[in-house]
Amino acid sequence: MKIVISSGHGKYIRGASGYLDEVDEARKVVNRVAELWRTMNTGVETFHDDTSRDQSTNLRTIVNYHNSKSRDLDVSVHFNAYQTNSKPMGTEVLYVTQSTLAGKVSAALATALTLPNRGGKYRSDLYFLNNTSKPAILIEVCFVDSSVDAEKYRALFEAACISIAESITGLRVPGAPTEPEEPPVEPPVDPGLPTEGNRVDITSSVEGDVTIFLNDVMVTGHEGCEHVARFEMKLTGDVIVTINGEEFHGEEVETEEPPPPAPPSGPTENHKNIEATVFGGPSDPNDSAYPPYDALGASELYVALPVNVTSEAQRKRGVRVHCYGKSAVGKVRDKGPWTVDDNAYAFGDARPIAETCYNNRTPLPSGPNKGKIPSNKAGIDLSEALAKAIGVKGKGIVDWEWVE
């Protein structure tokens, strides 16, 4: 068996970042898994993109390298992202044709990292999976913006790499343990009651008009202050902390693990793989369609959708736009591109009218561009700042969703 394995994104086309950096960690995983495969007498070649300066070139460069090699399987290593949190999010493996292998690798990796197994997931919209000429999988090791995922990944890095190497080949890494090592069982802790011996006294002061809250209790400052800092402190066991005379007592240790969070719902299918263009800024002479937001500034996060957002509930919603592991949220400030009445796409389950007309070379049926054949299939416009935040330059492919 011969495998080509590469890291997602590149030196200049950065991926997701948070508690972990996707590009840096994906390269570590690729290099270590390749080392393990060589000890298993499995043929392997690795690739990291150090030259591309834009997303399209990056994707083509990676796929072209894979397709230039004689191999049996293509593997791409990525790290996932959703939103910053302290919950276990888990691992998943994406595929077009390799359902069984994807499920097997995801389960093994989740076990190694002691994280939720999100399983194998069919994805028909990813360039790597669609354009490599051999069977392929794309591994999402864990979430870079989950503190739990990051902590477990760092602690169990070697086990994670072994799980990938073994689950893909069906072979054992020489010298690797045959069973995962179980952590020692710690005896239950009875915190008892706080005693005066376990006590920390803190006196704080501030300068200027600042109020500080700790665990929703004001420890210094005054009511109605405009400048407020809020802190949360968790105290466990036999301890009392006093701050400016206010006591904070330790709590009992939680003995039950909270259930894993439900996977994020994410964009619906008709809001995935949408062509996005960039608008607004000083070069755009148009104003916002929704007063009082008249100027379409260059530094604000906003979007335009091909629909008239009229209800108060709709106006208060945001739009989260995803692109290659990055995301940003903006408000709807304008109508377009191409149409202003594509409700079936914006609020229903249809694809954009402009996309359909572009693909079929047919004129738009309504709106200010009625009768024209669109010159692109854009289904959303992004402000300059929002586009920059997710790595889109001029035009790109994104997923988007309504958020509260």
VOPAGU-2260 file (C-alpha; in pm, 1 decimal, decimal comma):
REM VOPAGU-2260
SITE   aa  ch    i         X         Y         Z
SITE  MET   A    0       0,0       0,0       0,0
SITE  LYS   A    1     125,3     347,9     -87,2
SITE  ILE   A    2     -26,8     666,4      54,2
SITE  VAL   A    3      16,5    1036,6     -14,1
SITE  ILE   A    4     -70,0    1248,9     290,0
SITE  SER   A    5     -74,3    1629,6     298,8
SITE  SER   A    6    -156,1    1907,5     543,0
SITE  GLY   A    7    -449,4    2138,1     473,2
SITE  HIS   A    8    -403,2    2503,4     371,6
SITE  GLY   A    9     -45,0    2632,6     351,7
SITE  LYS   A   10     237,3    2850,0     480,5
SITE  TYR   A   11      71,7    3165,5     343,0
SITE  ILE   A   12    -291,2    3043,9     323,4
SITE  ARG   A   13    -363,6    2994,3     689,2
SITE  GLY   A   14    -648,5    2784,6     820,1
SITE  ALA   A   15    -840,5    2799,5    1145,5
SITE  SER   A   16    -677,3    2923,0    1465,5
SITE  GLY   A   17    -771,1    2938,6    1831,3
SITE  TYR   A   18    -617,9    2729,4    2107,8
SITE  LEU   A   19    -438,6    2551,1    1821,9
SITE  ASP   A   20    -315,2    2668,9    1482,6
SITE  GLU   A   21    -454,2    2444,5    1208,4
SITE  VAL   A   22    -163,4    2470,0     965,4
SITE  ASP   A   23     108,4    2416,2    1227,8
SITE  GLU   A   24     -64,7    2119,0    1391,7
SITE  ALA   A   25    -171,3    1953,5    1065,4
SITE  ARG   A   26     193,4    1951,3     955,6
SITE  LYS   A   27     297,3    1788,3    1282,7
SITE  VAL   A   28      33,6    1516,6    1242,0
SITE  VAL   A   29     127,0    1450,6     877,1
SITE  ASN   A   30     497,0    1421,0     957,2
SITE  ARG   A   31     447,2    1192,0    1256,3
SITE  VAL   A   32     195,2     962,9    1083,5
SITE  ALA   A   33     435,4     932,8     789,3
SITE  GLU   A   34     717,1     836,5    1027,8
SITE  LEU   A   35     495,4     566,2    1177,9
SITE  TRP   A   36     398,7     431,5     835,8
SITE  ARG   A   37     764,9     401,3     739,2
SITE  THR   A   38     826,4     182,8    1046,8
SITE  MET   A   39     533,7     -29,8     923,1
SITE  ASN   A   40     688,9     -62,9     573,5
SITE  THR   A   41     400,2     136,4     425,4
SITE  GLY   A   42     493,7     351,2     128,3
SITE  VAL   A   43     423,5     716,2     198,9
SITE  GLU   A   44     494,0    1061,6      59,2
SITE  THR   A   45     411,8    1388,9     235,1
SITE  PHE   A   46     333,1    1736,8     111,2
SITE  HIS   A   47     303,0    2083,5     265,4
SITE  ASP   A   48     223,4    2386,6      49,4
SITE  ASP   A   49     486,3    2657,6     108,6
SITE  THR   A   50     432,1    2861,9    -207,9
SITE  SER   A   51      64,5    2942,9    -277,0
SITE  ARG   A   52     -60,1    3293,9    -204,7
SITE  ASP   A   53    -435,8    3246,4    -261,9
SITE  GLN   A   54    -692,1    2975,9    -186,5
SITE  SER   A   55    -754,9    2857,4    -541,0
SITE  THR   A   56    -383,5    2810,1    -609,7
SITE  ASN   A   57    -342,8    2639,8    -272,3
SITE  LEU   A   58    -612,1    2381,6    -347,2
SITE  ARG   A   59    -481,2    2313,1    -697,3
SITE  THR   A   60    -123,1    2284,1    -574,3
SITE  ILE   A   61    -212,9    2024,4    -311,7
SITE  VAL   A   62    -430,1    1817,8    -545,9
SITE  ASN   A   63    -176,9    1837,6    -830,3
SITE  TYR   A   64      91,2    1697,9    -601,1
SITE  HIS   A   65    -130,2    1404,7    -502,3
SITE  ASN   A   66    -224,2    1331,3    -861,5
SITE  SER   A   67     141,0    1340,6    -972,2
SITE  LYS   A   68     225,3    1041,4    -752,9
SITE  SER   A   69     163,6     668,9    -790,0
SITE  ARG   A   70     -41,2     574,6    -484,1
SITE  ASP   A   71    -344,9     385,8    -354,0
SITE  LEU   A   72    -494,1     643,7    -118,2
SITE  ASP   A   73    -497,0    1021,2     -65,7
SITE  VAL   A   74    -522,6    1167,2     286,1
SITE  SER   A   75    -561,7    1534,4     382,6
SITE  VAL   A   76    -521,6    1645,1     745,3
SITE  HIS   A   77    -718,2    1941,7     880,0
SITE  PHE   A   78    -843,5    2076,6    1212,6
SITE  ASN   A   79   -1204,7    2185,5    1260,9
SITE  ALA   A   80   -1348,4    2512,1    1396,5
SITE  TYR   A   81   -1687,4    2634,9    1515,9
SITE  GLN   A   82   -1678,2    2892,1    1794,8
SITE  THR   A   83   -1461,4    2943,1    2102,7
SITE  ASN   A   84   -1585,7    2718,1    2384,6
SITE  SER   A   85   -1476,0    2489,4    2666,5
SITE  LYS   A   86   -1674,1    2183,0    2557,5
SITE  PRO   A   87   -1550,7    1857,9    2399,3
SITE  MET   A   88   -1638,2    1886,1    2029,0
SITE  GLY   A   89   -1471,3    1582,3    1875,1
SITE  THR   A   90   -1330,4    1439,8    1554,5
SITE  GLU   A   91   -1473,5    1355,6    1213,3
SITE  VAL   A   92   -1355,4    1230,0     874,5
SITE  LEU   A   93   -1500,3    1358,6     547,1
SITE  TYR   A   94   -1544,2    1150,1     233,4
SITE  VAL   A   95   -1710,9    1119,1    -105,5
SITE  THR   A   96   -1660,2     746,8    -176,1
SITE  GLN   A   97   -1479,5     611,1     130,9
SITE  SER   A   98   -1762,2     581,5     383,8
SITE  THR   A   99   -1633,3     271,0     561,6
SITE  LEU   A  100   -1275,5     393,0     591,2
SITE  ALA   A  101   -1385,4     738,0     707,9
SITE  GLY   A  102   -1601,4     588,6     982,3
SITE  LYS   A  103   -1322,8     357,4    1092,0
SITE  VAL   A  104   -1060,8     633,8    1113,6
SITE  SER   A  105   -1296,0     874,2    1291,8
SITE  ALA   A  106   -1385,8     614,2    1555,5
SITE  ALA   A  107   -1021,2     522,0    1617,0
SITE  LEU   A  108    -911,6     885,0    1643,1
SITE  ALA   A  109   -1197,5     975,8    1878,0
SITE  THR   A  110   -1106,7     683,1    2103,6
SITE  ALA   A  111    -740,6     782,5    2107,7
SITE  LEU   A  112    -825,0    1143,3    2197,5
SITE  THR   A  113   -1113,1    1048,0    2432,1
SITE  LEU   A  114   -1334,5    1293,8    2242,2
SITE  PRO   A  115   -1681,7    1258,2    2085,9
SITE  ASN   A  116   -1685,6    1063,9    1760,4
SITE  ARG   A  117   -1868,1    1277,1    1504,9
SITE  GLY   A  118   -1816,0     997,2    1252,0
SITE  GLY   A  119   -1763,5     981,2     880,7
SITE  LYS   A  120   -1943,9    1258,9     694,2
SITE  TYR   A  121   -2027,9    1270,6     325,0
SITE  ARG   A  122   -1915,4    1597,5     163,9
SITE  SER   A  123   -1962,1    1657,0    -206,6
SITE  ASP   A  124   -1843,4    2019,7    -204,9
SITE  LEU   A  125   -1473,9    1989,9    -117,2
SITE  TYR   A  126   -1212,0    2044,7    -387,9
SITE  PHE   A  127    -966,2    1792,7    -245,7
SITE  LEU   A  128   -1218,0    1507,1    -229,7
SITE  ASN   A  129   -1362,8    1585,9    -572,6
SITE  ASN   A  130   -1037,9    1625,1    -765,2
SITE  THR   A  131    -792,2    1365,8    -636,7
SITE  SER   A  132    -792,6    1074,1    -879,5
SITE  LYS   A  133    -754,6     804,6    -614,0
SITE  PRO   A  134    -976,4     719,1    -313,6
SITE  ALA   A  135    -948,0     999,5     -59,6
SITE  ILE   A  136   -1042,7    1102,7     293,6
SITE  LEU   A  137   -1009,7    1435,6     476,8
SITE  ILE   A  138    -940,8    1408,2     850,2
SITE  GLU   A  139   -1067,3    1677,0    1089,6
SITE  VAL   A  140    -853,0    1586,6    1392,3
SITE  CYS   A  141   -1036,2    1803,1    1648,7
SITE  PHE   A  142   -1161,3    2160,9    1700,5
SITE  VAL   A  143    -900,1    2436,0    1734,5
SITE  ASP   A  144   -1142,9    2661,2    1923,3
SITE  SER   A  145   -1237,3    2407,2    2192,2
SITE  SER   A  146   -1010,5    2427,1    2496,3
SITE  VAL   A  147   -1097,0    2066,1    2585,6
SITE  ASP   A  148   -1013,0    1937,1    2236,9
SITE  ALA   A  149    -685,1    2129,5    2235,8
SITE  GLU   A  150    -582,2    2003,2    2579,3
SITE  LYS   A  151    -654,1    1640,8    2491,8
SITE  TYR   A  152    -486,1    1668,1    2152,7
SITE  ARG   A  153    -165,2    1800,5    2309,1
SITE  ALA   A  154    -165,5    1533,2    2579,9
SITE  LEU   A  155    -255,0    1246,1    2344,3
SITE  PHE   A  156     -78,2    1354,1    2025,0
SITE  GLU   A  157     117,8    1029,4    1986,0
SITE  ALA   A  158    -188,4     813,6    2047,7
SITE  ALA   A  159    -381,6    1017,0    1789,8
SITE  CYS   A  160    -112,4     968,6    1525,2
SITE  ILE   A  161     -90,6     595,7    1598,1
SITE  SER   A  162    -468,6     564,5    1564,3
SITE  ILE   A  163    -458,4     729,3    1220,0
SITE  ALA   A  164    -166,2     516,2    1102,7
SITE  GLU   A  165    -320,1     189,3    1220,2
SITE  SER   A  166    -684,2     249,9    1125,0
SITE  ILE   A  167    -595,5     344,0     765,5
SITE  THR   A  168    -359,9      51,6     699,4
SITE  GLY   A  169    -509,4    -213,0     927,2
SITE  LEU   A  170    -156,6    -280,7    1057,1
SITE  ARG   A  171       0,3    -238,2    1398,9
SITE  VAL   A  172     269,5      18,9    1470,1
SITE  PRO   A  173     574,3    -175,3    1596,3
SITE  GLY   A  174     604,1    -136,5    1971,8
SITE  ALA   A  175     272,5      44,0    2011,2
SITE  PRO   A  176      49,7     -71,9    2300,8
SITE  THR   A  177    -216,6    -316,9    2189,9
SITE  GLU   A  178    -479,2    -153,3    2408,7
SITE  PRO   A  179    -524,7     213,1    2500,5
SITE  GLU   A  180    -381,0     293,4    2840,5
SITE  GLU   A  181    -650,2     374,4    3091,6
SITE  PRO   A  182    -580,8     667,7    3322,3
SITE  PRO   A  183    -559,5     574,6    3690,3
SITE  VAL   A  184    -886,5     592,6    3878,4
SITE  GLU   A  185    -875,3     867,1    4136,1
SITE  PRO   A  186   -1061,1     818,2    4463,9
SITE  PRO   A  187   -1364,0    1040,5    4514,1
SITE  VAL   A  188   -1290,0    1369,9    4684,4
SITE  ASP   A  189   -1497,6    1484,8    4977,6
SITE  PRO   A  190   -1436,6    1856,8    5002,9
SITE  GLY   A  191   -1607,3    1882,8    5338,7
SITE  LEU   A  192   -1670,7    2226,5    5481,9
SITE  PRO   A  193   -1435,2    2519,6    5434,0
SITE  THR   A  194   -1218,3    2591,2    5734,9
SITE  GLU   A  195   -1061,0    2914,9    5844,3
SITE  GLY   A  196    -719,4    2759,4    5784,2
SITE  ASN   A  197    -782,4    2738,9    5408,9
SITE  ARG   A  198    -840,3    3101,7    5339,6
SITE  VAL   A  199    -711,1    3365,3    5098,8
SITE  ASP   A  200    -772,0    3733,7    5169,4
SITE  ILE   A  201    -742,4    3976,3    4879,1
SITE  THR   A  202    -776,7    4353,5    4894,7
SITE  SER   A  203    -817,3    4530,3    4562,6
SITE  SER   A  204    -831,5    4890,0    4453,2
SITE  VAL   A  205    -884,2    5062,1    4119,9
SITE  GLU   A  206    -795,7    5401,0    3983,7
SITE  GLY   A  207   -1044,5    5598,7    3781,9
SITE  ASP   A  208   -1407,8    5522,3    3703,7
SITE  VAL   A  209   -1399,2    5140,1    3685,9
SITE  THR   A  210   -1624,1    4881,9    3852,5
SITE  ILE   A  211   -1522,9    4515,0    3893,3
SITE  PHE   A  212   -1763,2    4222,4    3937,4
SITE  LEU   A  213   -1654,9    3873,8    4041,6
SITE  ASN   A  214   -1910,1    3594,2    4002,7
SITE  ASP   A  215   -2177,3    3866,1    3960,1
SITE  VAL   A  216   -2078,1    4030,8    4292,7
SITE  MET   A  217   -1938,8    4385,1    4289,0
SITE  VAL   A  218   -1599,5    4380,8    4462,1
SITE  THR   A  219   -1503,1    4740,0    4391,3
SITE  GLY   A  220   -1657,8    5038,7    4213,8
SITE  HIS   A  221   -2010,8    5176,3    4211,7
SITE  GLU   A  222   -2351,3    5115,7    4054,2
SITE  GLY   A  223   -2416,1    5270,9    3716,3
SITE  CYS   A  224   -2051,2    5282,5    3618,0
SITE  GLU   A  225   -1998,5    5280,2    3240,6
SITE  HIS   A  226   -1664,3    5095,8    3257,6
SITE  VAL   A  227   -1720,4    4747,0    3399,2
SITE  ALA   A  228   -1495,4    4438,5    3413,0
SITE  ARG   A  229   -1659,0    4102,6    3493,4
SITE  PHE   A  230   -1465,1    3794,7    3603,5
SITE  GLU   A  231   -1565,5    3436,2    3681,0
SITE  MET   A  232   -1365,5    3233,9    3935,8
SITE  LYS   A  233   -1434,2    2867,9    4014,3
SITE  LEU   A  234   -1339,8    2752,7    4363,6
SITE  THR   A  235   -1336,2    2381,1    4440,0
SITE  GLY   A  236   -1295,0    2210,3    4773,9
SITE  ASP   A  237   -1186,7    2339,5    5111,8
SITE  VAL   A  238   -1115,0    2705,3    5048,5
SITE  ILE   A  239   -1256,8    3050,2    5117,4
SITE  VAL   A  240   -1149,7    3354,3    4918,3
SITE  THR   A  241   -1239,0    3700,1    5048,3
SITE  ILE   A  242   -1208,1    4005,9    4827,7
SITE  ASN   A  243   -1266,8    4340,9    4995,6
SITE  GLY   A  244   -1457,5    4160,4    5272,1
SITE  GLU   A  245   -1686,2    3961,9    5035,0
SITE  GLU   A  246   -1656,7    3583,9    5087,8
SITE  PHE   A  247   -1653,4    3331,0    4802,3
SITE  HIS   A  248   -1680,2    2967,7    4914,6
SITE  GLY   A  249   -1553,1    2658,6    4738,8
SITE  GLU   A  250   -1802,4    2415,4    4591,1
SITE  GLU   A  251   -1815,4    2037,9    4578,4
SITE  VAL   A  252   -1630,9    1866,9    4299,0
SITE  GLU   A  253   -1857,8    1757,3    4018,9
SITE  THR   A  254   -1861,6    1378,0    4003,4
SITE  GLU   A  255   -2050,8    1339,5    3677,7
SITE  GLU   A  256   -1925,3    1440,4    3336,9
SITE  PRO   A  257   -2167,3    1671,4    3155,4
SITE  PRO   A  258   -2309,7    1517,4    2839,8
SITE  PRO   A  259   -2123,9    1606,4    2519,1
SITE  PRO   A  260   -2277,2    1897,8    2329,7
SITE  ALA   A  261   -2497,3    1836,5    2031,8
SITE  PRO   A  262   -2300,8    1889,2    1711,6
SITE  PRO   A  263   -2345,3    2238,8    1570,6
SITE  SER   A  264   -2632,9    2248,0    1324,7
SITE  GLY   A  265   -2445,7    2466,7    1077,6
SITE  PRO   A  266   -2557,7    2590,2     737,7
SITE  THR   A  267   -2835,0    2410,4     550,6
SITE  GLU   A  268   -2743,3    2231,5     228,4
SITE  ASN   A  269   -2875,6    2510,9       5,9
SITE  HIS   A  270   -2656,2    2763,3     190,2
SITE  LYS   A  271   -2337,0    2563,5     134,6
SITE  ASN   A  272   -2083,3    2605,5    -145,0
SITE  ILE   A  273   -2221,2    2950,5    -233,2
SITE  GLU   A  274   -2023,0    3185,2    -452,5
SITE  ALA   A  275   -1957,5    3510,6    -267,2
SITE  THR   A  276   -1847,0    3848,4    -400,7
SITE  VAL   A  277   -1715,9    4151,7    -211,8
SITE  PHE   A  278   -1892,4    4490,3    -203,1
SITE  GLY   A  279   -1907,7    4812,1      -4,1
SITE  GLY   A  280   -1622,0    5030,4     106,8
SITE  PRO   A  281   -1504,5    5364,8     -34,0
SITE  SER   A  282   -1514,5    5241,3    -395,0
SITE  ASP   A  283   -1885,1    5149,8    -375,5
SITE  PRO   A  284   -2107,6    5453,5    -448,7
SITE  ASN   A  285   -2424,6    5282,7    -320,6
SITE  ASP   A  286   -2578,0    5325,9      22,2
SITE  SER   A  287   -2725,9    5058,4     245,3
SITE  ALA   A  288   -3081,4    4953,9     161,1
SITE  TYR   A  289   -3169,5    4955,5     529,4
SITE  PRO   A  290   -3150,1    5295,1     703,2
SITE  PRO   A  291   -3006,4    5421,6     929,2
SITE  TYR   A  292   -2707,3    5223,4     799,1
SITE  ASP   A  293   -2650,5    5447,4     497,8
SITE  ALA   A  294   -2278,5    5423,6     440,4
SITE  LEU   A  295   -2135,8    5086,9     339,2
SITE  GLY   A  296   -1807,0    5132,9     523,2
SITE  ALA   A  297   -1489,9    4933,0     472,0
SITE  SER   A  298   -1431,0    4836,2     835,9
SITE  GLU   A  299   -1772,5    4693,1     933,1
SITE  LEU   A  300   -1894,1    4334,4     911,8
SITE  TYR   A  301   -2207,1    4311,4     696,8
SITE  VAL   A  302   -2355,8    4121,9     401,9
SITE  ALA   A  303   -2608,1    4160,6     121,8
SITE  LEU   A  304   -2857,8    3884,6      42,8
SITE  PRO   A  305   -3086,0    3865,6    -262,4
SITE  VAL   A  306   -3399,5    3925,3     -57,5
SITE  ASN   A  307   -3586,7    4209,3     109,3
SITE  VAL   A  308   -3531,4    4170,5     485,0
SITE  THR   A  309   -3834,1    4353,0     620,4
SITE  SER   A  310   -3952,8    4199,4     947,6
SITE  GLU   A  311   -3807,2    4313,5    1278,5
SITE  ALA   A  312   -3716,4    3953,9    1367,3
SITE  GLN   A  313   -3526,5    3911,5    1041,9
SITE  ARG   A  314   -3349,1    4245,4    1083,7
SITE  LYS   A  315   -3217,5    4144,3    1426,2
SITE  ARG   A  316   -3067,7    3819,6    1299,8
SITE  GLY   A  317   -2707,8    3790,5    1192,4
SITE  VAL   A  318   -2547,2    3593,1     913,2
SITE  ARG   A  319   -2248,5    3372,4     997,2
SITE  VAL   A  320   -2027,7    3311,8     694,4
SITE  HIS   A  321   -1780,3    3020,1     688,1
SITE  CYS   A  322   -1479,4    2974,1     460,6
SITE  TYR   A  323   -1205,1    2711,8     504,2
SITE  GLY   A  324   -1234,5    2689,4     881,8
SITE  LYS   A  325   -1278,0    3061,3     946,2
SITE  SER   A  326   -1607,9    3234,2    1019,7
SITE  ALA   A  327   -1744,0    3581,3    1094,4
SITE  VAL   A  328   -2088,6    3723,9    1164,5
SITE  GLY   A  329   -2239,3    4029,9     998,0
SITE  LYS   A  330   -2579,5    4197,2     970,6
SITE  VAL   A  331   -2777,6    4228,4     647,2
SITE  ARG   A  332   -2720,4    4582,8     518,1
SITE  ASP   A  333   -2815,2    4560,1     151,0
SITE  LYS   A  334   -3006,6    4365,7    -116,7
SITE  GLY   A  335   -2836,9    4151,4    -379,7
SITE  PRO   A  336   -2642,3    4024,8    -558,6
SITE  TRP   A  337   -2849,0    4005,6    -880,6
SITE  THR   A  338   -3200,0    3973,7    -731,1
SITE  VAL   A  339   -3402,9    4111,1    -439,1
SITE  ASP   A  340   -3683,8    3855,0    -407,6
SITE  ASP   A  341   -3510,7    3515,5    -382,3
SITE  ASN   A  342   -3700,2    3413,4     -67,4
SITE  ALA   A  343   -3690,4    3042,8    -153,1
SITE  TYR   A  344   -3311,2    3056,6    -129,0
SITE  ALA   A  345   -3268,0    3296,5     163,5
SITE  PHE   A  346   -3540,7    3151,2     387,0
SITE  GLY   A  347   -3621,4    2817,9     222,9
SITE  ASP   A  348   -3432,5    2522,6      80,4
SITE  ALA   A  349   -3368,2    2630,7    -280,8
SITE  ARG   A  350   -3037,4    2716,2    -444,8
SITE  PRO   A  351   -2981,7    3081,7    -550,6
SITE  ILE   A  352   -3173,6    3190,4    -860,4
SITE  ALA   A  353   -2859,1    3360,5    -992,3
SITE  GLU   A  354   -2663,5    3036,2    -962,6
SITE  THR   A  355   -2927,7    2842,5   -1156,2
SITE  CYS   A  356   -2950,7    3108,8   -1427,8
SITE  TYR   A  357   -2571,9    3127,2   -1458,7
SITE  ASN   A  358   -2535,4    2748,0   -1486,5
SITE  ASN   A  359   -2818,2    2720,4   -1743,7
SITE  ARG   A  360   -2730,3    3045,1   -1927,1
SITE  THR   A  361   -3086,9    3169,4   -1884,7
SITE  PRO   A  362   -3199,6    3526,2   -1800,5
SITE  LEU   A  363   -3300,1    3628,5   -1449,7
SITE  PRO   A  364   -3680,0    3607,4   -1409,5
SITE  SER   A  365   -3725,7    3907,8   -1176,2
SITE  GLY   A  366   -3561,2    4191,6    -989,2
SITE  PRO   A  367   -3365,0    4492,6   -1113,0
SITE  ASN   A  368   -3158,6    4266,4   -1343,1
SITE  LYS   A  369   -3458,8    4086,8   -1493,0
SITE  GLY   A  370   -3384,4    3957,4   -1842,7
SITE  LYS   A  371   -3005,5    3954,3   -1791,7
SITE  ILE   A  372   -2792,7    3643,4   -1778,8
SITE  PRO   A  373   -2576,4    3684,8   -1467,1
SITE  SER   A  374   -2200,6    3699,2   -1522,6
SITE  ASN   A  375   -2138,7    3493,5   -1208,6
SITE  LYS   A  376   -2343,3    3275,9    -972,7
SITE  ALA   A  377   -2297,5    3482,4    -655,7
SITE  GLY   A  378   -2557,6    3420,5    -385,7
SITE  ILE   A  379   -2419,8    3653,6    -117,8
SITE  ASP   A  380   -2215,9    3974,9     -99,9
SITE  LEU   A  381   -1957,9    4029,1     177,3
SITE  SER   A  382   -1829,1    4357,0     312,6
SITE  GLU   A  383   -1457,5    4419,6     271,2
SITE  ALA   A  384   -1394,7    4362,0     642,3
SITE  LEU   A  385   -1597,4    4041,4     662,8
SITE  ALA   A  386   -1434,0    3902,1     348,9
SITE  LYS   A  387   -1089,6    3977,9     491,5
SITE  ALA   A  388   -1182,4    3813,0     823,1
SITE  ILE   A  389   -1252,9    3479,9     651,3
SITE  GLY   A  390    -983,4    3500,0     384,7
SITE  VAL   A  391   -1190,7    3586,4      75,8
SITE  LYS   A  392   -1033,4    3818,2    -180,6
SITE  GLY   A  393   -1269,6    3951,8    -446,2
SITE  LYS   A  394   -1463,7    3628,1    -484,7
SITE  GLY   A  395   -1475,3    3293,6    -305,0
SITE  ILE   A  396   -1684,3    2992,0    -207,4
SITE  VAL   A  397   -1851,9    3007,5     134,8
SITE  ASP   A  398   -2117,6    2848,9     353,9
SITE  TRP   A  399   -2355,5    3072,9     548,2
SITE  GLU   A  400   -2631,0    3046,4     808,5
SITE  TRP   A  401   -2875,8    3265,2     996,4
SITE  VAL   A  402   -2780,3    3316,9    1361,6
SITE  GLU   A  403   -2953,2    3498,4    1646,1
